[in-house]
Amino acid sequence: MGPSEKRDSDRAENADTGVCPDRDAAAVSGRESNAPLGLGELTSKTEGQLMERQNYDSRWPPALVLFAMLAVVALLPMRLTLMPQLSRFALAAVALLPTVAVAVTSGSHRSLVIERMAHFAFYALVTLLTLFAVAQLIYMMVRRSSELSGLTLLLSSIAVWLVIIGINSILYWQLDRGGPEARLRGLAVHPDWLFPQDNASAVLVRANWRPNFVDYFYLAYSTATSFSTNEVVPLTSRAKLLMMLESIISLMVIVLVGARAINILGA
């Protein structure tokens, strides 16, 4: 029997038994494609769709931190700052408005560049003002302690400490791995900080994990509180220098000013 006659014989037998190999294979393939996805596959697919729809990171957390910093700076006495009250609000607005503009324009390239430059300039200026405030607190504590009550000294030190955490969290968020949008799009940029999730197994960390603003806020908080971080490792020289600067300012505020304020209140 030749090959063509054998194929005709097989087709006749399949027709008698109601079996169609091509149709059955297509049906099996259809059932496999319509099978429900696992939890990991569903999470990865959902996150991938969200990344395609949104090309910029959420701006609500940094905007809330900037607004909180505005409220905290407003509580500082006039003699601890280099600018009047209205100028403080204008300075915070310069950093807050570009952040809002990114959300309004759906992350346009121009708004992202303006926001990044504004945040870097905001960090530099606020850091200088913070150093001046700390120097003024120490000077008044040593030379003119009678003009500064213990409660005012304590509240001022807390305000300066909170500003340190807020401004450094925004800087770390904008600096690491090229910024929030570079991390969102998965661009190959060398990290400044290594998080525990970077080396964790896929069982412990969700797919497509990337550090968000809360991670950098925790990093700034840990640096200002314990003067180091046990979980996040700085990898670059600029990351180490920035953490050293934050630790030095925080140390002066907590040890010198805060301790003196508590001593005055206790007396």
MIBA-357410 format. One record per residue (C-alpha): residue number from 1; chain; x negated, y, z. Coordinates in steps of 0.5 Angstrom, whole numbers. Layout:
residues N
+---------+------+-------+-------+-------+
| drenmar | bami |    px |    py |    pz |
+---------+------+-------+-------+-------+
|     NUM |    A |     X |     Y |     Z |
...
+---------+------+-------+-------+-------+
***
This chain:
residues 267
+---------+------+-------+-------+-------+
| drenmar | bami |    px |    py |    pz |
+---------+------+-------+-------+-------+
|       1 |    A |     0 |     0 |     0 |
|       2 |    A |    -3 |     7 |    -2 |
|       3 |    A |    -3 |    13 |     2 |
|       4 |    A |     3 |    16 |    -1 |
|       5 |    A |     7 |    10 |     0 |
|       6 |    A |     5 |     9 |     7 |
|       7 |    A |     7 |    17 |     9 |
|       8 |    A |    14 |    15 |     5 |
|       9 |    A |    15 |     9 |     9 |
|      10 |    A |    13 |    13 |    16 |
|      11 |    A |    18 |    19 |    14 |
|      12 |    A |    24 |    13 |    13 |
|      13 |    A |    22 |    10 |    19 |
|      14 |    A |    22 |    17 |    23 |
|      15 |    A |    29 |    19 |    20 |
|      16 |    A |    32 |    12 |    22 |
|      17 |    A |    30 |    13 |    29 |
|      18 |    A |    31 |    21 |    29 |
|      19 |    A |    24 |    23 |    31 |
|      20 |    A |    21 |    29 |    28 |
|      21 |    A |    13 |    29 |    30 |
|      22 |    A |    13 |    37 |    27 |
|      23 |    A |    19 |    39 |    31 |
|      24 |    A |    17 |    35 |    37 |
|      25 |    A |    11 |    38 |    37 |
|      26 |    A |    14 |    45 |    36 |
|      27 |    A |    19 |    44 |    42 |
|      28 |    A |    13 |    42 |    47 |
|      29 |    A |     9 |    48 |    45 |
|      30 |    A |    15 |    52 |    46 |
|      31 |    A |    17 |    49 |    53 |
|      32 |    A |     9 |    51 |    55 |
|      33 |    A |    10 |    58 |    52 |
|      34 |    A |    16 |    59 |    56 |
|      35 |    A |    14 |    56 |    63 |
|      36 |    A |    13 |    60 |    69 |
|      37 |    A |     7 |    63 |    70 |
|      38 |    A |     3 |    62 |    77 |
|      39 |    A |     3 |    67 |    82 |
|      40 |    A |    -5 |    69 |    80 |
|      41 |    A |    -3 |    69 |    72 |
|      42 |    A |     3 |    74 |    74 |
|      43 |    A |    -1 |    79 |    78 |
|      44 |    A |    -6 |    79 |    73 |
|      45 |    A |    -1 |    80 |    67 |
|      46 |    A |     3 |    85 |    71 |
|      47 |    A |    -4 |    89 |    73 |
|      48 |    A |    -6 |    89 |    66 |
|      49 |    A |     1 |    92 |    63 |
|      50 |    A |     0 |    97 |    69 |
|      51 |    A |    -7 |    99 |    67 |
|      52 |    A |    -5 |   100 |    59 |
|      53 |    A |     1 |   104 |    61 |
|      54 |    A |    -3 |   109 |    66 |
|      55 |    A |   -10 |   111 |    64 |
|      56 |    A |   -11 |   115 |    70 |
|      57 |    A |   -12 |   113 |    78 |
|      58 |    A |    -6 |   116 |    83 |
|      59 |    A |    -7 |   123 |    85 |
|      60 |    A |    -3 |   123 |    91 |
|      61 |    A |    -8 |   120 |    96 |
|      62 |    A |   -13 |   125 |    95 |
|      63 |    A |    -8 |   131 |    94 |
|      64 |    A |    -5 |   129 |   101 |
|      65 |    A |   -12 |   129 |   104 |
|      66 |    A |   -14 |   136 |   101 |
|      67 |    A |    -7 |   139 |   103 |
|      68 |    A |    -9 |   136 |   110 |
|      69 |    A |   -16 |   140 |   110 |
|      70 |    A |   -12 |   146 |   108 |
|      71 |    A |    -8 |   146 |   114 |
|      72 |    A |   -14 |   144 |   119 |
|      73 |    A |   -18 |   149 |   116 |
|      74 |    A |   -13 |   154 |   118 |
|      75 |    A |   -13 |   153 |   125 |
|      76 |    A |   -21 |   155 |   125 |
|      77 |    A |   -22 |   161 |   129 |
|      78 |    A |   -24 |   167 |   124 |
|      79 |    A |   -31 |   167 |   127 |
|      80 |    A |   -33 |   160 |   125 |
|      81 |    A |   -32 |   162 |   118 |
|      82 |    A |   -35 |   166 |   113 |
|      83 |    A |   -28 |   168 |   109 |
|      84 |    A |   -22 |   171 |   111 |
|      85 |    A |   -15 |   167 |   112 |
|      86 |    A |   -13 |   168 |   105 |
|      87 |    A |   -19 |   166 |   102 |
|      88 |    A |   -19 |   159 |   105 |
|      89 |    A |   -12 |   158 |   102 |
|      90 |    A |   -15 |   160 |    95 |
|      91 |    A |   -21 |   156 |    96 |
|      92 |    A |   -17 |   150 |    98 |
|      93 |    A |   -12 |   151 |    92 |
|      94 |    A |   -18 |   151 |    87 |
|      95 |    A |   -19 |   144 |    89 |
|      96 |    A |   -12 |   142 |    89 |
|      97 |    A |    -9 |   145 |    83 |
|      98 |    A |   -13 |   141 |    78 |
|      99 |    A |   -11 |   135 |    82 |
|     100 |    A |    -4 |   136 |    81 |
|     101 |    A |    -5 |   138 |    74 |
|     102 |    A |    -8 |   131 |    72 |
|     103 |    A |    -2 |   128 |    74 |
|     104 |    A |     2 |   133 |    71 |
|     105 |    A |    -2 |   132 |    64 |
|     106 |    A |    -2 |   124 |    65 |
|     107 |    A |    -9 |   124 |    65 |
|     108 |    A |   -11 |   128 |    59 |
|     109 |    A |   -19 |   129 |    58 |
|     110 |    A |   -19 |   136 |    59 |
|     111 |    A |   -16 |   136 |    66 |
|     112 |    A |   -20 |   130 |    68 |
|     113 |    A |   -26 |   134 |    67 |
|     114 |    A |   -24 |   140 |    70 |
|     115 |    A |   -22 |   136 |    76 |
|     116 |    A |   -28 |   133 |    77 |
|     117 |    A |   -32 |   139 |    77 |
|     118 |    A |   -28 |   143 |    81 |
|     119 |    A |   -28 |   137 |    87 |
|     120 |    A |   -36 |   137 |    86 |
|     121 |    A |   -36 |   145 |    87 |
|     122 |    A |   -31 |   144 |    93 |
|     123 |    A |   -35 |   139 |    96 |
|     124 |    A |   -42 |   144 |    96 |
|     125 |    A |   -38 |   150 |    98 |
|     126 |    A |   -34 |   147 |   104 |
|     127 |    A |   -41 |   143 |   106 |
|     128 |    A |   -44 |   150 |   107 |
|     129 |    A |   -38 |   153 |   110 |
|     130 |    A |   -38 |   147 |   115 |
|     131 |    A |   -46 |   147 |   117 |
|     132 |    A |   -44 |   155 |   118 |
|     133 |    A |   -38 |   153 |   123 |
|     134 |    A |   -43 |   148 |   126 |
|     135 |    A |   -48 |   153 |   127 |
|     136 |    A |   -43 |   158 |   130 |
|     137 |    A |   -41 |   153 |   135 |
|     138 |    A |   -47 |   151 |   137 |
|     139 |    A |   -50 |   159 |   138 |
|     140 |    A |   -43 |   161 |   142 |
|     141 |    A |   -44 |   155 |   146 |
|     142 |    A |   -51 |   156 |   148 |
|     143 |    A |   -51 |   164 |   148 |
|     144 |    A |   -44 |   166 |   149 |
|     145 |    A |   -40 |   161 |   152 |
|     146 |    A |   -36 |   165 |   156 |
|     147 |    A |   -32 |   168 |   150 |
|     148 |    A |   -31 |   161 |   148 |
|     149 |    A |   -26 |   156 |   152 |
|     150 |    A |   -27 |   149 |   153 |
|     151 |    A |   -20 |   148 |   149 |
|     152 |    A |   -22 |   152 |   143 |
|     153 |    A |   -29 |   149 |   143 |
|     154 |    A |   -26 |   142 |   143 |
|     155 |    A |   -20 |   144 |   137 |
|     156 |    A |   -25 |   147 |   133 |
|     157 |    A |   -30 |   141 |   133 |
|     158 |    A |   -24 |   136 |   132 |
|     159 |    A |   -22 |   141 |   126 |
|     160 |    A |   -29 |   141 |   123 |
|     161 |    A |   -30 |   133 |   124 |
|     162 |    A |   -24 |   132 |   120 |
|     163 |    A |   -26 |   136 |   114 |
|     164 |    A |   -33 |   133 |   114 |
|     165 |    A |   -29 |   126 |   113 |
|     166 |    A |   -24 |   129 |   108 |
|     167 |    A |   -29 |   132 |   103 |
|     168 |    A |   -34 |   127 |   103 |
|     169 |    A |   -28 |   122 |   102 |
|     170 |    A |   -26 |   126 |    96 |
|     171 |    A |   -34 |   126 |    94 |
|     172 |    A |   -35 |   119 |    94 |
|     173 |    A |   -29 |   117 |    90 |
|     174 |    A |   -31 |   122 |    85 |
|     175 |    A |   -38 |   120 |    85 |
|     176 |    A |   -38 |   112 |    85 |
|     177 |    A |   -38 |   108 |    78 |
|     178 |    A |   -37 |   114 |    74 |
|     179 |    A |   -31 |   116 |    78 |
|     180 |    A |   -24 |   114 |    78 |
|     181 |    A |   -22 |   113 |    71 |
|     182 |    A |   -28 |   110 |    69 |
|     183 |    A |   -27 |   104 |    75 |
|     184 |    A |   -20 |   104 |    72 |
|     185 |    A |   -22 |   102 |    65 |
|     186 |    A |   -27 |    98 |    67 |
|     187 |    A |   -33 |   102 |    64 |
|     188 |    A |   -40 |    99 |    65 |
|     189 |    A |   -43 |   104 |    70 |
|     190 |    A |   -48 |   102 |    76 |
|     191 |    A |   -44 |   103 |    83 |
|     192 |    A |   -47 |   107 |    88 |
|     193 |    A |   -44 |   103 |    94 |
|     194 |    A |   -43 |    95 |    94 |
|     195 |    A |   -36 |    93 |    97 |
|     196 |    A |   -35 |    87 |   100 |
|     197 |    A |   -29 |    85 |    95 |
|     198 |    A |   -35 |    86 |    90 |
|     199 |    A |   -38 |    79 |    92 |
|     200 |    A |   -32 |    76 |    95 |
|     201 |    A |   -29 |    69 |    91 |
|     202 |    A |   -23 |    70 |    87 |
|     203 |    A |   -19 |    66 |    92 |
|     204 |    A |   -20 |    72 |    97 |
|     205 |    A |   -19 |    78 |    92 |
|     206 |    A |   -14 |    80 |    87 |
|     207 |    A |   -15 |    80 |    80 |
|     208 |    A |   -18 |    86 |    77 |
|     209 |    A |   -20 |    89 |    84 |
|     210 |    A |   -23 |    96 |    84 |
|     211 |    A |   -24 |   101 |    90 |
|     212 |    A |   -19 |   106 |    91 |
|     213 |    A |   -19 |   112 |    95 |
|     214 |    A |   -17 |   109 |   101 |
|     215 |    A |   -23 |   105 |   101 |
|     216 |    A |   -27 |   111 |   100 |
|     217 |    A |   -24 |   115 |   106 |
|     218 |    A |   -25 |   109 |   110 |
|     219 |    A |   -33 |   109 |   108 |
|     220 |    A |   -33 |   117 |   110 |
|     221 |    A |   -29 |   115 |   116 |
|     222 |    A |   -34 |   110 |   118 |
|     223 |    A |   -40 |   114 |   117 |
|     224 |    A |   -37 |   120 |   121 |
|     225 |    A |   -35 |   115 |   127 |
|     226 |    A |   -41 |   110 |   127 |
|     227 |    A |   -46 |   114 |   123 |
|     228 |    A |   -47 |   108 |   119 |
|     229 |    A |   -42 |   103 |   115 |
|     230 |    A |   -43 |    95 |   116 |
|     231 |    A |   -39 |    93 |   110 |
|     232 |    A |   -40 |    98 |   105 |
|     233 |    A |   -48 |    98 |   102 |
|     234 |    A |   -51 |   104 |    99 |
|     235 |    A |   -54 |   102 |    93 |
|     236 |    A |   -57 |   109 |    90 |
|     237 |    A |   -61 |   114 |    93 |
|     238 |    A |   -56 |   119 |    92 |
|     239 |    A |   -51 |   115 |    96 |
|     240 |    A |   -56 |   114 |   102 |
|     241 |    A |   -58 |   122 |   102 |
|     242 |    A |   -50 |   124 |   102 |
|     243 |    A |   -49 |   119 |   108 |
|     244 |    A |   -55 |   121 |   112 |
|     245 |    A |   -52 |   129 |   111 |
|     246 |    A |   -45 |   127 |   113 |
|     247 |    A |   -48 |   123 |   119 |
|     248 |    A |   -52 |   129 |   121 |
|     249 |    A |   -47 |   134 |   121 |
|     250 |    A |   -42 |   129 |   125 |
|     251 |    A |   -47 |   127 |   130 |
|     252 |    A |   -48 |   135 |   131 |
|     253 |    A |   -41 |   136 |   132 |
|     254 |    A |   -39 |   130 |   136 |
|     255 |    A |   -45 |   130 |   141 |
|     256 |    A |   -47 |   137 |   142 |
|     257 |    A |   -40 |   141 |   141 |
|     258 |    A |   -35 |   135 |   143 |
|     259 |    A |   -39 |   133 |   149 |
|     260 |    A |   -40 |   141 |   151 |
|     261 |    A |   -32 |   142 |   150 |
|     262 |    A |   -30 |   136 |   155 |
|     263 |    A |   -35 |   138 |   160 |
|     264 |    A |   -32 |   145 |   160 |
|     265 |    A |   -25 |   142 |   161 |
|     266 |    A |   -27 |   137 |   166 |
|     267 |    A |   -31 |   143 |   170 |
+---------+------+-------+-------+-------+
***
